[in-house]
Amino acid sequence: MSQLQRIAIAPSQLQQGQILLTKDQQHYLGRVLRLREGDRFIAMDGIGKWWLAQLEGEQAQVLEPLTVETELPVSITLIAALPKGNGFDEVVRCCTELGVACIAPVLSDRTLLHPSPQKLERWRRIAAEAAEQSERSFVPTILEPVAFSTELSFVNSQRYICVARGDFPHLRDCLQYKKQRDIVIAIGPEGGWTEKEVQDAIASGFQPVSLGRRILRAVTAPVVALSLITAACEV
């Protein structure tokens, strides 16, 4: 069962025990994966449900629901200032594999990239592909990019902002996941957050933390932060 190929579908594609495959999905299953009529695969709706399905021409027959337990015991929201170039592609891919629930790209005072709507669709596609590959039950939500100041209003959650320089406790020593099931972690851009951004975050209830003594790239820091949270709570 674990060797079967997986594809993400929209919940609306499932109708009366049949999966209505899109043209792209038909091409992927038939031409890329080389599945034939009668071959089986796993369909996931990205919101927690998996099914064993059998290919039947332009659609697939649902054979049985599957139980998958691959999600973290905490819900992690990553606030990430957009790095330059295509670096955010890798952030989305790696953090999806690590179990992030929501990614909120933000524009900070030092952000150089101002993405187009096509970028957002690309990130969502990458998240879906990474969820398939890593056998996730859920595809992370990728929000539209907004100014960092508008993403500071979180309630009922642990909130951390990673600061590259300064005498702050290590994230590893601050996690209290057993007391709180929602964690928000904010990662800055190249050059780091401005002092005002850090102070505004602290005023909004964020705890400043360190990821270690070394200065990490904007695409490396989110992966390190997610890895620390995963290691702490997935035991």
C-alpha positions as CSV (number, residue, x, y, z in Angstrom):
1,M,0.0,0.0,0.0
2,S,2.8,2.4,0.9
3,Q,4.3,2.1,-2.6
4,L,1.2,3.3,-4.4
5,Q,1.4,6.6,-6.1
6,R,-0.5,9.5,-4.5
7,I,-2.4,12.5,-6.0
8,A,-4.2,15.4,-4.5
9,I,-7.7,16.1,-5.6
10,A,-10.3,18.8,-4.8
11,P,-13.1,17.6,-2.6
12,S,-15.6,18.5,-5.3
13,Q,-14.0,15.8,-7.6
14,L,-15.4,13.0,-5.5
15,Q,-19.0,12.3,-6.6
16,Q,-20.9,9.2,-5.7
17,G,-17.9,7.0,-5.2
18,Q,-16.2,8.2,-8.3
19,I,-13.3,10.6,-8.7
20,L,-13.7,12.9,-11.7
21,L,-10.1,13.4,-12.9
22,T,-8.9,16.6,-14.5
23,K,-7.0,16.5,-17.8
24,D,-3.8,17.3,-15.9
25,Q,-4.4,14.4,-13.5
26,Q,-5.2,12.0,-16.3
27,H,-2.0,13.0,-18.0
28,Y,0.0,12.7,-14.8
29,L,-1.4,9.3,-14.0
30,G,-1.3,7.9,-17.5
31,R,1.7,9.5,-19.1
32,V,4.0,10.4,-16.2
33,L,3.3,7.6,-13.8
34,R,2.3,5.2,-16.6
35,L,-0.7,3.7,-14.8
36,R,-3.1,1.7,-16.8
37,E,-6.8,0.9,-16.5
38,G,-7.3,-1.1,-13.4
39,D,-4.2,0.1,-11.6
40,R,-4.6,1.5,-8.1
41,F,-3.4,4.7,-6.5
42,I,-4.1,6.8,-3.5
43,A,-6.2,10.0,-3.7
44,M,-6.1,12.6,-1.0
45,D,-8.3,15.7,-0.7
46,G,-5.8,17.8,1.3
47,I,-8.1,18.2,4.2
48,G,-7.6,15.0,6.0
49,K,-9.1,12.2,3.9
50,W,-7.4,9.5,1.8
51,W,-8.9,6.8,-0.4
52,L,-7.7,3.8,-2.3
53,A,-8.8,4.3,-5.9
54,Q,-8.7,2.4,-9.1
55,L,-8.1,4.0,-12.5
56,E,-11.0,3.6,-14.9
57,G,-10.4,5.7,-18.1
58,E,-11.1,9.4,-17.4
59,Q,-12.2,8.8,-13.8
60,A,-11.4,6.5,-10.9
61,Q,-13.4,4.3,-8.7
62,V,-13.1,4.7,-4.9
63,L,-12.4,1.3,-3.4
64,E,-12.1,2.1,0.3
65,P,-11.2,5.0,2.7
66,L,-7.8,4.9,4.3
67,T,-6.6,5.9,7.7
68,V,-3.4,7.9,7.8
69,E,-1.7,9.3,10.9
70,T,1.1,11.5,9.7
71,E,0.2,14.9,11.1
72,L,1.9,16.7,14.0
73,P,0.1,17.0,17.3
74,V,0.4,20.8,17.0
75,S,-0.8,23.2,14.3
76,I,2.1,25.4,13.1
77,T,1.7,28.7,11.3
78,L,4.9,29.9,9.6
79,I,5.1,33.7,9.0
80,A,8.0,34.1,6.6
81,A,9.3,37.3,5.0
82,L,9.8,36.6,1.3
83,P,13.4,36.0,0.3
84,K,14.7,37.2,-3.1
85,G,14.6,35.0,-6.2
86,N,12.8,31.7,-6.1
87,G,14.0,30.8,-2.5
88,F,10.4,30.7,-1.2
89,D,9.7,27.7,-3.4
90,E,12.1,25.7,-1.3
91,V,10.7,27.1,1.9
92,V,7.2,25.9,1.0
93,R,8.4,22.5,-0.2
94,C,10.6,21.7,2.9
95,C,8.2,23.1,5.5
96,T,5.3,21.2,4.0
97,E,7.3,18.0,4.4
98,L,8.1,19.0,8.0
99,G,4.4,19.4,8.8
100,V,3.5,23.1,8.7
101,A,-0.3,23.8,8.7
102,C,-0.3,27.3,7.3
103,I,2.3,29.5,5.6
104,A,1.8,33.3,5.6
105,P,4.3,35.0,3.3
106,V,4.8,38.6,4.4
107,L,6.4,41.8,3.1
108,S,8.8,43.3,5.6
109,D,10.7,46.5,5.6
110,R,13.7,44.7,4.0
111,T,11.8,42.5,1.6
112,L,13.1,42.7,-1.9
113,L,10.6,40.5,-3.7
114,H,7.0,41.6,-4.5
115,P,5.4,38.5,-5.9
116,S,2.8,38.2,-8.7
117,P,-0.4,36.3,-8.4
118,Q,1.2,33.5,-10.4
119,K,3.8,33.0,-7.6
120,L,1.0,32.3,-5.1
121,E,-0.5,29.7,-7.4
122,R,3.0,28.2,-7.9
123,W,3.5,28.0,-4.1
124,R,0.1,26.3,-3.6
125,R,1.0,23.8,-6.3
126,I,4.3,23.1,-4.7
127,A,2.6,22.5,-1.3
128,A,0.2,20.0,-2.9
129,E,3.0,18.1,-4.5
130,A,5.1,18.1,-1.3
131,A,2.1,16.9,0.7
132,E,1.7,14.0,-1.8
133,Q,5.4,13.1,-1.6
134,S,5.6,13.2,2.2
135,E,2.3,11.3,2.8
136,R,0.6,14.2,4.6
137,S,-3.1,14.1,5.3
138,F,-3.4,17.9,4.9
139,V,-2.1,20.3,2.3
140,P,-0.9,23.5,4.0
141,T,-2.8,26.7,3.5
142,I,-0.7,29.3,1.6
143,L,-2.0,32.8,2.3
144,E,-1.7,35.8,0.0
145,P,1.3,37.9,0.8
146,V,0.6,40.9,3.1
147,A,2.6,43.4,5.1
148,F,4.2,41.9,8.2
149,S,2.3,44.4,10.5
150,T,-1.0,42.9,9.4
151,E,0.0,39.3,10.5
152,L,0.6,40.1,14.1
153,S,-2.9,39.4,15.4
154,F,-2.9,35.9,16.6
155,V,-4.8,34.7,19.7
156,N,-4.7,31.4,21.7
157,S,-1.3,30.4,20.3
158,Q,2.3,30.4,21.3
159,R,4.0,33.1,19.2
160,Y,7.7,33.3,18.5
161,I,9.8,35.7,16.3
162,C,13.2,34.5,15.4
163,V,15.9,37.2,15.7
164,A,19.4,36.6,14.3
165,R,21.3,38.9,16.6
166,G,20.7,39.6,20.3
167,D,20.7,37.8,23.6
168,F,17.5,35.8,23.3
169,P,16.7,32.3,24.5
170,H,17.0,29.4,22.0
171,L,13.7,28.3,20.5
172,R,14.4,24.8,21.6
173,D,14.2,25.9,25.3
174,C,11.0,27.9,24.9
175,L,8.6,25.5,23.3
176,Q,5.7,24.5,25.5
177,Y,3.7,22.5,23.0
178,K,2.1,20.3,25.6
179,K,0.3,23.4,27.0
180,Q,-0.7,24.9,23.6
181,R,-1.7,23.2,20.3
182,D,-1.2,26.2,18.1
183,I,2.3,27.6,17.4
184,V,3.1,30.7,15.3
185,I,6.7,31.2,14.2
186,A,8.0,34.3,12.4
187,I,11.1,34.3,10.2
188,G,12.7,37.4,8.8
189,P,14.2,38.3,5.4
190,E,17.8,38.7,4.3
191,G,19.3,41.2,6.7
192,G,16.8,40.3,9.4
193,W,13.9,42.1,10.9
194,T,14.2,45.8,11.7
195,E,14.2,46.8,15.3
196,K,10.8,48.3,15.0
197,E,9.4,45.1,13.5
198,V,10.8,43.1,16.5
199,Q,9.4,45.6,19.0
200,D,6.0,45.6,17.3
201,A,5.9,41.8,17.3
202,I,6.8,41.8,21.1
203,A,4.1,44.3,21.8
204,S,1.7,41.9,20.0
205,G,2.6,39.0,22.2
206,F,5.5,37.4,20.2
207,Q,8.5,36.0,22.2
208,P,11.9,36.8,20.6
209,V,14.0,33.6,20.2
210,S,17.3,32.5,18.7
211,L,17.9,29.7,16.3
212,G,21.6,29.4,17.4
213,R,24.8,31.3,17.2
214,R,25.2,31.2,13.4
215,I,23.5,33.5,11.0
216,L,21.1,31.5,8.8
217,R,19.9,32.3,5.3
218,A,16.3,33.3,4.9
219,V,15.5,30.0,3.2
220,T,17.4,27.9,5.9
221,A,15.9,29.5,9.0
222,P,12.3,28.3,8.5
223,V,13.5,24.7,8.0
224,V,15.6,24.8,11.2
225,A,12.7,26.3,13.2
226,L,10.2,23.7,11.9
227,S,12.7,20.9,12.5
228,L,13.1,22.0,16.2
229,I,9.4,22.1,16.7
230,T,8.9,18.8,15.1
231,A,11.6,17.2,17.1
232,A,10.2,18.6,20.3
233,C,6.5,17.5,19.8
234,E,6.8,14.4,17.7
235,V,8.1,11.9,20.3
